Amino acid sequence: MSNSGNVWKINQVTNLTKSNFNYRDATRAIVGIGYSPTIVNTVDQININSGGNAIDYGDLTVARGEVTRGNTSNNTRGVMYGGRTPTIVNTIDFNEFATTGNFTDFGDTQVSTTSGGAGAGNSIRAYKLGGRTANIEYVNIASQGNGIDFGGDISSARYRLGGCSNESRGFTFGGSIPGAQNNQIDCVNLASLGNNGFDFGDLTVARRQLAAAGSTTRALASGGYTDSPANYTNQIQYIEMASTGNTIDFGDLTSARGYHSGFSNKVKGFFTSGYDPAISNSVDVVNISSLGNASNFGDLTTNSGSSNAYTNGHGGLPSFQPLSVTYMPGSGRVLMLGGNRAGGDRITIDMYNINTFGNAADFGDLVTITDDNGSCASLIKAFSLGGNSAAVSGYMNYIQQVYFASEGNANDFGDLITAGRDNAGFNSTTRGVNGCVNVSPGATNNSIDYITMATTGNATDFGNLTVARFNASGFSSPVRGLFVGGETPSFSNVIDYITIASAGDATDFGDCLSATSRSGGLASSVRGIMGGGLVSGPSEINVIAYVTIASTGNMTDFGDLTATLDELEGSSTSVRGCFMGGNPGYVNTIQYITIASTGNAADFGDMTEGSSGFAACSDSNGGLQA
């Protein structure tokens, strides 16, 4: 697709947006196991987009089951609300989706005699609807503290409900007090404090311990148990959230069950195991928009009953951040993500337009403080790959993403195969590639991994470098990507290349002008350019050099930077390249070159503060110029 003269047609922008935004959003599901069959504090995590079995996430602060069941989470944090040990507890604890490990205390439920409520959530709040009482309470997910009275009630006191929500409405399905099942569906307008739930419709059969999951428009209720006659069901039913009415048959689970949980990524609904009456560990999956039976997705790490599950992209959360009216994809926006400065590591994201001289401005924040991170970018999203953060105990495997159009904060994308820092990244129009990773102080490996940028999920193995090293620079055309220089930990002059569309090992391309690490890299679709860096001594240099990406061979002198710098970063369009920041002294300068010519760099403007070692991402880099 061409954007001749950088003038975009509206249908081009629409098509690019549709093809690049990730409508599934959720990357990670968190499952509190509950009973196994004894009560445990085990928590599993599931990578929704890759499929397969769950792995261990960490532990709850208190072992319990019958936690409030529903999507009690936002994009970054989830809460486990109340439960039984088998004594009812008022514990609320939480996790951060970007990390793994044990849960942290959040506060206490507002009503101490509640368990088995229905859960609902949106970007701001997590709600408990009912649960041995009729009351509704909530917490503000981004903070910590005790439950707050909503000011209204569901239609009757009951527990062992199923629950889910979209951004505006929360739903309860069935339940009991005790022994007598209920077929009622309640609906609560989540933004209207003080209002009671209202009758939405009925299930086809009264039941309890059913599970719910949903998109932004449709809610599914699955399985469940009745006492008389004693019976588990495999039935899945659905409602359209914007209307009212009784449930409609959707299909069947792979087996009859109750005491299970549900979660979703807006496109697919997932239902964990439970009792049937034996306890099991399987997870089912359905496509929410199309009727049909469930299929097996994978297994939990252990048997699970009376569990709760949620994700970081369920039906109660926005699907994506809308396009800005002042921004067009591919128009030359540069984002600088994280980095280090004189006062410590940064969480901030800076922004400027490479086609217009001037200073950078504040854009938003990363999920966590990050420096020495790699980068890649699609036309729609910028990515921070790995890095280092004292805030989360050092070397990271996190992939963070932020939409160029959003002027907002980053969110979690998935994980790299190996945690590390000082890594290099580049991209084609569809794939982002990561390599040259420092996996522990002074140590490296030769692995390369990649992501598909339009989705979310963990990285996949690509192949190996010719020489293991770190602190290399990276750049690419839409076809080829190059890893340039680095440390082994001795300084290296090696240039490797890969064909981005086909996984495999790297091939020798040629040599740098000298053995160099910590240089900045940028490219058009034709030329790849490195600037500055550190050479033996060690000492900083001001050299700029280039190669023709489609050929092989050694680098050629291009010109000089405005100063001798290392740990600077580069970004580009098809016409102009910019080098930003660097050391010594954490400079704030942005300097530029015209890629098709040769010559010295000139002043462009300033960053918001002096820094180095950040991820630099352009929506017009050489890998995107198809």
N, C-alpha and C positions, 0 to 999 in steps of 0.2 A: 504494500500500500504506500502510495506516495503522498507527501505533504508539500508539494512543490511550492517554493517560496515561503515555506512555513505558514501558509494560509490553509486552514483546515476547513473542510466541509462539515456541516453539522452531522450528516449521516456517518462520516468517518469517525468522528468523536464518539458518537453513540455506539457504533459497532465495536470500537476499540475498548470502550468502557465496559460493555457487556462481556467481551471476551476476556478481559483481564481482572475485573473485580471478582473476588471469591465470595460467592453467594452461600457457601456452606459455612464459612467462618470458623466453626469450632475445630480445634485441633486436639484437645485433650478432654477425656471424660474421667471424672473422679468418682470412685465407688467405695462407700463405706460398707464393709462386708456385713456387719451386724452379727447374726448367729451363724456358727459354722461347724457343728450345731451349737456349741457353747458360745457365749458372748465373747467377741474379740474386738480389739482396737485396730485391726488391719484395714488399710486403705489401699486399693488398687488404682492404677491409671491405665487408660486405654488410648492408644493413638487411633482416632476415629478414621482418618483418611487412608491409613495404610492397611487397616484390618489386622486380624490376628489376635493372639492371646494377650491378656492383661499382664502387667508387671507390677511389682511392689512400688508404691508411692511413698509410704511412711505410716505413721500411727496417729490415731486420734488421741486427744488428751485424756479421754475416759472411754474405756471399752463399753459399747452399748449397741442396742438395736432399737427398732421402732423410732428412728430419727424422723423428723418432719421430711416427707418424701415429695420431691419436686425440684424445679430448677431454681434453687436458692443460691444464685451466683450471678456475677456480671462477667465482663470480658477478662478481668484480671484476678478476681478473688471469689472464692466460694465459702459458704458457711454451712456447717452441720449443726442443726437446730434441735436441742432437746434430746429425748430418748429414754430408754429404760435399761437398767443394769442387772436384774430385772426391776429394782426399785426405780421409780420415775426420777429423772435428774433434770436440772434446769441449765445444764451446760450448753453454751454455744462456743464452738471453736471454728477456726478458719484456716484456709491454705491460700497460698499465692500460686496461680497457674504457671508462672514462669519458672518456678523452682520445684524441687522435690524435697521431701523430708517430712518431719512430724508436724502436726497441726499445732496452732498457737491459740491460747485462750482469747476469746472475743468478749465474753460477758455472760450474763444469765438471762434466761427467759423471763418475760414479764409476769407470766402465770406459772407457778412452780408445780402445778399438778397436771401438766400437759405432756402428752406424747402421742405419736401416731398421727400428727396433723398433716394436712395437705400443704405442700410448698409451692410458692410462686415467686417470681423474681423479674426485675428489669434492670436497667443500667444503674439505678440508684439504690434500690431497696430489695431486701429479701423478706418475704412474708410467711407467716404461719397461719393457716386457716383451720380453725377447729383443733381437735385433738383432745378428747375427753371433756372438753368445754366447747362452747360455741364462739369463743372470743377470737378476734383477729389481732395479731400483733406483728411488728416489723422491726428490722434494724437497718441502719444506713450502712451499706456494705463497705464503703471506702474508709469508714472510721472503725472504732471499737467501742463497745458499751452494751448496756442491757437492752432487752427488748422493750419496745414502746407500744403502748396501747393504740390501736388503729381507730378506736372509737365506734366500731360497729361489730356485728356478729354475723356468722353464717346462720342458716335457717334453724339448725338444731345442734345440740351438743352430740358429737360423735367422733370417732377416731378410726384409725386404720383406713384412712382415705387415700385415694390417689389424687395427685395435684399437678397442674402445669399452668402455663400462662403465655400470653403474648405481651407486648409492651404495655397494654392498657388494661387487660382483663386477666383475672386469676380464676381458676376453676377447681372445684372439688368434685370427686366422683365416688359415689357410694359411701361405704363405711358402716359402723355399727356402734351401739351402746347397750351393754355388751351382749353378744349373742344374737341380737335381732339385726339382720342386715337391712340396708337402706339402698334404694335405687335412685336417689336424688342427685341431680347435678346442680350445684350452686355456682353463681357467677358474681365476682366482686370487681367493681371498678377501682383499680388500684390507686389511682391518683386522687380519689375523692375520700379523704379522711372523714370519719364519722358516719359513713354510710354502711348499711347492712348489705350482705349478699342478697341476691334475688334468685328466684327459681328459674333455671334455664331450661330444664327438661328432665327426662328420666333415662336411666339405663334400661336395656331390655329385660334384665334380671337383676334383682337386688343382690348385692355382693359386697364383700369387704376385702382388704388386702389386695386390691388391684393396682396396677401401675399405669402411669400416664406419661405421654411424651407428645411434642407437637412442633409445628412450624409457626410462622407468624399468623396463619389463617386457619389451620386445622389442628384439632387435638384428638389424639388416640388414647383409648382406655383399653387395657389388655388384661386378660386372665382374671383371677380373683377366686374367692372361696365363699361358699354358703354352708351354714351349719345344718340346715334341715331341708332337703337331705344333704348329708356331708358330701361335698362335691367341689372339685377344682375344675375350672374351665380353661379352654385354649382360645376362647373367642376374643377377637379384637374388634372394637367398635369405634366410631368417630363422630365428631360434631364439627360444624363450621362455626368458628369462634365469633364471627361478626353477627350471627343471627341468634335465635333461640330455637329449641326443639329437642326431640328425643334422639338418642344415638342411632346410628345406621351401621349395619354390618360392614366390616372392612375386610376381614379374612381371619386366618387362624395363626396362632403361635405354633412353633414346632412341637410343643407338648403342653398339656394342661398344667397350670401352676398358679400359685398365689404367693403372698409375702415376698414379692419381687419388686424391682424398681425400674423406672424408665428414664431415658435421656435422649437428646436429639442434637442434630446440627442443622436444623431447619429443613433439610432435604430428606434426611433419613431419621427414622425412629428406632431406638434400640431398647430391648427389654432383657434384663438380667434374669438369672435363674431364681429359684425360690424353692418352695415345697410343692410336691405333687403326688403323694405326701412325702416322698423321699426328698432330701435336700440335694441340690446339684449346683454346677458352676457354669453352665452354658449361657451364652449371650446371643439373642436373636436380633435380626435387623429387617426393616421394611422400608420401602419408599413411601413417604407420607402422602404424596400427591396422587399415587396410583393404587387402587384397591388390589389386594392380593395377600397371599399367605407369607409368613415370615420365613426366612432362611437363617442358617447358623452363621454367626459372625466370628466367633472364637470363644475362648473360655477365660473365666476369672482364675486367679491363682489358687483359689480354694472354694469350697462350697459356701453358698451365701443365702441367707434368708433375713427378712425384715431389714433390708439394706436401704441406703439412699444413694442416689447418683445425680450428678449434674455436669454441665460442660461450660466452656468459656465462649459459647456461641449458640445458645439455645433460642427457641422461638420468642422469648421475652426480651431479646437484645436486638439492637439495630443490625441490619445485614451488612451495611457499609456506610462510609461517610460520603455524602453527596458531593458532586463536582462543584468547584467554586465558579462563580459567574465571572471571575476575573482571571481564570487560569485555563489554558488549553493543554492537554497532554502533549508532550514532546516539544514544548515551547521554550526549553532551556532552563528549567528550574533545577537548582543544585541544592541538595541538603547535606549538611555536615552533622553526623550523628555521634554524640559523646566526645571522647577524647580526654586528654589530660592537660592540666594547666598548673600555674604556680601554686594555686590554692588547693589542688587535689584533682581527682577525676571528675568528669562532667556527666550530667544526665541530660543536658540540653541539646536541642536540635536547632541549628542555624540554617538560614535560607537566603539565597540571592538568585538573580537571573543572569545567566552567563552572557546573554546578548546585550545587556545594558550595564555600563560601568556604574559602580557605586558600592555602598557598604551592605553587609549582610544584616538580616533582621532575625529576631526570635521567631521560631516556628512552633515549638512544643517540646515535649520531653520523651525520652526513652522509657521503657518499662523499668529499667534499673540503671544505676550508674555504670558506665562502660567505657573502657579505653583499650587501645591497641587491637581494635576490632577490624575485621575485613568487611568488604561491601560488594554489593551488586545491585542492579536495578532493572525493573521492567519499565514499560511506558507509564504504568500506573502506580507502582510501589517501589519504595526504597527499602533496602535490607541491611541490617547490621548482623554480621556473622561472627559468632564467638566473641572473644576478647577477654578482658581481665576486669574484675571488680572486687574490691575489698568488701563491698556491701554484701556479696554473696560468696565470700570465701574463695576468691581467686579466679582461676582459669574457668571459663564458661563454655558450654556447648549451645547456648541459647541463640536462636534466630529470631530477631525482632523485625517487624515490618511496620511501615508507616505509609499512608497514601499521600502521594505528592499533592493532591488536590485538597487535602483536608485542613491544613494549617492546624494541626492538633497533635495528640500524643501517639506513640507507637503502641503496638500490642504484640502478643506472642504469636509466632508462626509455627515453631516446632524446634527440633534439636538437630545439631550437627552430629555426625557419627562420633567424633572425638572432641573433647573439650580442649580449648587452646586459645592462644593469643598470637599477636604478631603475624597474622595470616593475611593472605592475599585473595582477592576475589575479582570476578568479572562475569560477563553474561552474554548470551545471545538474546534474541527477542523473547524466548520462552524459558530458557534455563539459566539459573545462577550457579556458578562454580566456585568452590572454596579449596585452597591448598596452601602449602608451605606453612604449616602450623607449628608453633612452639608449644609442645605438650607439657613441659615442665621446665623449670629454669635451665636454659642452655641446651635443652633437648628437643629434638624434632622427630617427625616421621615423614614418610614419603607418600602418604595417602592423599587422594583427591576425592572430594565428594560433591554432589550437586543437588539442587532442588528444582522443582517445577514451580515457577514463580506465581502462576495464576491460581494455584491451589494453596492449601496449607498442609503441613506435615513435616516429618523428619527427613533429613538428607539421606541420599542413597550413594553407595560406593560407585565411583567413576573409574578409578585406576590408580596408577602410581607415577610419581615424578621420576626423572632420570637420576636425580640426586636429592636426597632428603635435606631440606633447609627451611629456614624461617626468615622473617623480615624481608621477604621479596616484595617487588611491586607487581601488579597485574593489570592487563588491559586486553581488549579484544575487538575484533570485528564481529559481524553476525555469525561468522563461520568458525573462526579460529580464536583461541585464547592463549596468551603468553604469560608465563611466570618468569620474572626477570631478576637476576642477581639473588641476593640474600646472604644468609649466614649458615654455616654447617657445624659448629659455630665460627669457623674461619670465614672470612669474606669470600663470596663466590662471584664469578663472572658468567655463570651458566644461564642461558635462556632456553627454556623448554616451551613446547607448544602442544596443544591438543586440538582436535576437531570437536567442537562443543556438542554437536548433535549425536555423536557416536561415542559411547563409553569405551575406555581403553587407556593404556599407558601413554604418558607423554613421550615426545620425540625431541631430540636435540635440534635447536633452531640455529644457534650461533653463540656469540660471546658479546658481553658488554664491553665498553671502552676500557673499563678497569673493574676489578672485583669490588662490588658495591652492594651495600644493604641500605635499608630505610630510605629509599628514594620514592618519589611520587610517580604514579603512572596514569596516563590518559591516552585516548585514541580517537581518531576518526574511523571510518570503515576501511581506510586505506593505510594510514600510518599509526604506529604505536610509538609513544614518546615517554621517556623516563627523565626526571629532573632531580638534581641534587642527590643527597645521600651521604653515606659514611663510608670512607675507605680506610685502609690499614693506616695505623698511626696511634689511635684512630683520629680522623679529622673530617670535617664537613667539606663538601665540594659544591660548586655552583654550576656544574656541567649539565647541559641538556643534550640528549642524544636520541636518535630515532631509528626505527626499522620500517620496512614495508612488510605488513603483516602477511600478505598472501604469498610471499617468497620465503626463503631462508637466508641467513647470513648474519654477519656481525653488525653491531650498531655503528651509526655514522654521527659525527658531531653536528649539532643543531645550532647551539649558541649558549648563552649563559643566563642563569637566574639573576635577579637583582641583588642577591646576597648568597653567601655560602650557608646551606641549610641541610639538615637531615630530619627524618620523621615528618616530612611534609606530605600532603595528599594532593591528588590531581582529579580533575573532572573536565568534561568537554562536551561540545556539540560537534557537528561535522566541520565547522569552520574554526572555532576558537577553543583553546585549551587554557585552563587556569590551574595554578599551583597555589595552595593555601596553607597558612600556618607553618609550623616547624620549629626546630631548635638549632642553635642554642637560644634560650631566652623566651621560649613560648611566644613567638611573634604572632601578630594579628594580621599580617599582610596577605592580600590576594594579588597575585600577579598573573599576567596572561601572555599568550603567544598566539600567532596565526599558524595553524597546523600545517597548511599546505606549503608554506614558505620556510625559510630558516632565518635565524636571527635571535637577538637577546629578548628576554622577557621585559615587560613594562608594568607599571603600577595599574591595578584595576580598582582597588578599594580596600576596605578593612573588614575583618570578622568582628563579631560582637565582643570577643575577648581573645587574647593570645592563647593559642593551644596547639597541640600536636597529637598524632596518633589516633585520630578519629576516622570514622567511615565516611567517605565522600561519595555521593550518589548523584548522578545526573539522569534526567528523563530523556536525554538526547545523546547518550554516550555511544561510542563506536559500535558496540554490540547491538544497538537498537536501530541502526541506520540501514534498514533493509529496503 
